[in-house]
Amino acid sequence: MRVGFVGAGLMGAPMVERLLAAGHEVVVSSRSPGRLPSGWSVVDTPEAAAEQAEVICTILPDAAEVRSVVRSLLTTAQPGSVLLEMTTHSPQVARELAAEARRHGVAYLDSPAGGGIAAVRAGALAFWVGGSEAAVERARPVLTAIGDPEKLRHCGPVGAGLTVKLLNNYLVAVTAVASGEVLAMAREAGVDPRLAIEAITSGGGGANAQLAGLYPNRVLVGDFEAGFKLGYMVKDLGHAFDLADRLAVPSPVGRAAGDRMGEALAAYGPEVDFGSVSHLNGW
């Protein structure tokens, strides 16, 4: 397919690599074109990336950038094309932009991804998609080239994909913070933290992905290279709490985890991995 791609950064660049490897024709727009491989087809603006594309992919920092870029590329996007918007941001903003896209004859899918950079490179990325079934089918060759076909979920209308992504990151934050606390208790009680991880994850009801993956594979070996930046985690939690407020759902546990992430952000900055929150418990 002819694919326009806007935002070839930390997550976007390996997505482009997978699209090219699958045989798609990709035209890329990036704020840092000098960092891109010399063989890529690179243009100066999102509008230029979109103008001949059947599917337009965007992955950007947050809602403000999404609004700006989507509105600009809609001026050149072809009627009948699909906009695959992969940024994690506000479901409400996605619904607003989807209405604007419809007026241009463009189908809008909110398609945030789960799994991080390593999952992109391994072809193991999950996609949670909101939008029409017809648009999902038209974009499927792109989604399955980037991610794992078995992990592609059509979650409902526009906004549903982002809702699921925010719920996921809410749980990631809660379990990452809680796991760091219980492993610190194990350490101080004289129990080998790795033994505690193995015991809980092999048969305990407290097993979770952060305890099983983040801590033994990253934190306990001192690997804090950014796979998912702390600044992005705090940003996503803000959107999750806005969603909770909009739905009038109490969220004290998530907000407590958010406070700890905020402490880590103040101490270590936005560019480190979100697992750096474990430093607050002496890891």
C-alpha positions in Angstrom: 0.0 0.0 0.0 1.0 3.7 -0.3 1.6 4.8 3.2 2.2 8.3 4.5 4.0 8.3 7.9 4.3 11.3 10.2 6.5 11.1 13.3 9.4 8.7 12.7 10.9 9.1 16.2 11.7 6.5 18.9 8.6 4.4 18.2 7.9 5.6 14.7 11.2 4.8 13.0 11.1 1.0 13.7 7.5 1.0 12.6 8.6 2.5 9.2 11.3 -0.2 9.0 8.7 -2.9 9.4 6.4 -1.4 6.8 9.2 -1.2 4.3 10.3 -4.8 5.0 6.7 -5.8 4.3 6.8 -4.2 0.9 4.7 -1.1 1.5 5.6 2.2 -0.2 6.3 4.7 2.6 6.7 8.4 2.4 7.9 9.9 5.7 7.6 13.3 7.4 9.7 13.9 10.5 10.8 16.8 12.7 14.4 15.4 12.5 14.9 14.2 9.0 18.6 14.1 9.3 18.3 11.2 11.7 16.5 9.0 9.1 18.2 6.4 6.8 19.4 7.9 3.5 17.3 5.4 1.5 14.0 6.4 2.8 11.5 8.6 0.9 11.4 11.7 3.1 9.3 14.9 2.5 9.2 18.2 4.3 5.7 18.3 5.6 2.8 16.1 6.8 0.7 17.5 4.0 3.2 16.1 1.5 3.3 12.7 3.2 -0.4 12.4 3.1 -1.3 13.6 -0.4 -0.9 10.3 -2.3 -1.4 7.9 0.6 -4.0 5.2 1.0 -3.2 4.9 4.7 -1.7 7.8 6.7 0.0 6.9 10.0 0.8 9.5 12.7 2.5 8.9 16.0 3.2 12.1 17.9 3.9 13.4 21.5 0.4 14.5 22.6 -3.0 15.9 21.8 -1.8 19.4 20.8 0.6 18.0 18.2 -2.1 15.5 17.0 -4.6 18.3 16.4 -2.1 20.4 14.5 -0.7 17.7 12.3 -4.1 16.0 11.6 -5.7 19.3 10.6 -2.8 20.1 8.3 -2.7 16.7 6.5 -6.4 16.6 6.0 -6.0 19.5 3.6 -4.2 17.1 1.2 -5.4 13.6 2.2 -7.3 11.8 -0.5 -11.0 11.0 0.0 -11.3 7.3 0.8 -8.0 7.2 2.6 -7.6 6.0 6.2 -5.9 8.0 9.0 -4.3 5.6 11.4 -3.6 7.8 14.5 -1.3 6.0 16.9 -0.6 8.6 19.5 -1.7 8.0 23.1 -3.8 11.0 24.1 -7.4 12.0 24.8 -10.3 9.9 23.4 -12.4 13.1 23.3 -9.8 14.8 21.0 -9.9 11.7 18.8 -13.7 11.9 18.4 -13.4 15.6 17.5 -10.8 14.9 14.8 -12.7 12.0 13.5 -15.6 14.3 12.8 -13.3 16.7 10.9 -11.8 13.8 9.0 -15.3 12.6 7.9 -16.0 16.0 6.4 -12.9 15.4 4.2 -14.0 11.9 3.3 -11.2 10.3 5.4 -11.8 7.5 7.8 -10.2 8.0 11.2 -8.9 5.2 13.5 -7.5 5.8 16.9 -4.9 3.1 17.1 -2.6 3.3 20.1 0.0 0.6 20.4 1.1 -1.5 23.4 4.4 -3.1 24.1 7.1 -0.5 23.5 10.1 -0.3 21.2 11.3 -3.8 21.8 7.8 -5.1 20.7 7.9 -3.0 17.5 11.3 -4.5 16.5 10.1 -8.0 17.3 6.8 -7.7 15.5 5.0 -8.3 18.8 3.2 -4.9 19.1 -0.4 -4.9 20.2 -2.9 -2.4 18.6 -6.1 -1.3 20.2 -8.3 0.3 17.5 -11.3 2.5 17.6 -13.3 3.3 14.5 -15.4 1.6 11.8 -15.0 -2.1 10.9 -14.6 -1.1 7.3 -11.7 1.3 8.0 -10.0 -1.4 10.2 -10.1 -3.8 7.3 -8.7 -1.3 4.9 -5.9 -0.5 7.3 -5.3 -4.1 8.4 -2.3 -4.7 6.0 -0.5 -1.8 7.7 -1.5 -2.7 11.2 -0.4 -6.3 10.8 2.9 -5.3 9.1 3.8 -3.2 12.2 2.3 -5.4 14.9 1.3 -8.9 15.8 -1.9 -9.9 14.0 -3.0 -11.9 17.0 -2.8 -8.8 19.2 -4.9 -6.6 17.0 -8.2 -5.7 18.7 -11.1 -3.7 17.3 -12.4 -2.1 20.5 -15.4 -0.2 19.2 -16.1 3.3 17.8 -13.5 6.1 17.7 -12.1 6.7 21.1 -12.4 3.1 22.3 -8.9 2.2 21.3 -7.5 5.1 23.3 -9.7 4.3 26.2 -8.3 0.8 26.4 -4.7 2.1 26.1 -5.2 4.5 28.9 -6.7 1.8 31.1 -3.6 -0.4 30.3 -1.2 2.3 31.2 -3.1 3.1 34.4 -2.6 -0.6 35.4 1.0 -0.6 34.3 1.7 2.4 36.6 -0.2 0.9 39.6 1.6 -2.5 39.3 5.0 -1.0 38.6 4.8 1.1 41.8 3.3 -1.6 43.9 5.8 -4.2 42.7 8.7 -1.9 43.6 7.3 -1.5 47.1 6.8 -5.2 47.8 10.2 -6.1 46.5 11.7 -3.4 48.7 9.9 -5.1 51.7 11.3 -8.5 50.6 14.8 -7.0 50.5 14.5 -5.4 53.9 13.1 -8.6 55.4 16.0 -10.6 54.2 14.2 -12.4 51.4 16.0 -12.6 48.0 13.9 -10.3 45.7 14.4 -12.7 42.8 13.1 -15.6 44.9 10.1 -13.5 45.9 9.4 -12.7 42.2 9.6 -16.4 41.2 7.4 -17.5 44.0 4.7 -14.9 43.4 4.7 -15.2 39.6 4.7 -19.0 39.5 1.7 -19.5 41.7 0.5 -16.3 43.5 -2.5 -14.2 42.8 -0.3 -11.1 42.9 1.5 -12.0 39.7 1.6 -9.2 37.2 3.6 -8.2 34.1 5.7 -5.6 35.8 6.7 -8.0 38.6 7.5 -10.7 36.1 9.2 -8.5 33.4 10.2 -5.0 34.4 11.8 -5.9 37.7 13.8 -9.0 37.0 14.8 -8.0 33.4 15.4 -4.3 33.8 15.4 -2.9 37.4 17.3 -5.6 39.2 20.1 -5.5 36.6 20.2 -1.7 36.5 18.9 -1.3 33.0 17.0 2.0 32.8 17.5 2.8 29.2 14.2 4.3 28.0 11.9 1.8 26.5 8.8 3.8 27.6 9.8 7.3 28.9 8.7 8.4 32.3 7.5 11.7 30.9 5.1 9.8 28.6 3.9 7.7 31.5 3.0 10.8 33.5 1.4 12.4 30.4 -0.7 9.2 29.8 -1.8 9.1 33.4 -3.0 12.6 33.2 -5.3 11.6 30.3 -6.5 8.5 32.2 -7.4 10.7 35.2 -9.2 13.1 32.9 -11.2 10.2 31.6 -12.0 9.0 35.1 -13.2 12.5 36.0 -15.3 12.7 32.8 -16.9 9.3 33.7 -17.3 10.2 37.4 -15.3 7.0 38.4 -13.2 7.3 41.6 -9.5 6.6 41.0 -7.6 7.0 44.3 -5.3 4.0 43.7 -4.2 5.2 40.3 -3.7 8.7 41.5 -1.5 7.5 44.3 0.6 5.7 41.7 0.5 8.8 39.6 1.9 10.8 42.5 4.8 8.4 42.8 5.5 8.7 39.1 5.4 12.5 39.5 8.0 12.3 42.3 10.2 10.2 40.0 9.7 12.7 37.2 10.8 15.6 39.4 13.8 13.7 40.6 15.0 12.0 37.4 13.5 13.9 34.5 11.2 12.9 31.6 13.7 11.0 29.4 14.5 8.0 31.7 12.5 4.8 31.6 9.3 4.7 33.7 10.9 1.9 35.7 13.0 4.6 37.3 10.1 5.0 39.7 11.8 2.0 41.5 14.6 4.3 42.6 12.2 5.8 45.1 12.3 2.4 46.9 16.1 2.1 46.7 16.5 0.2 43.5 
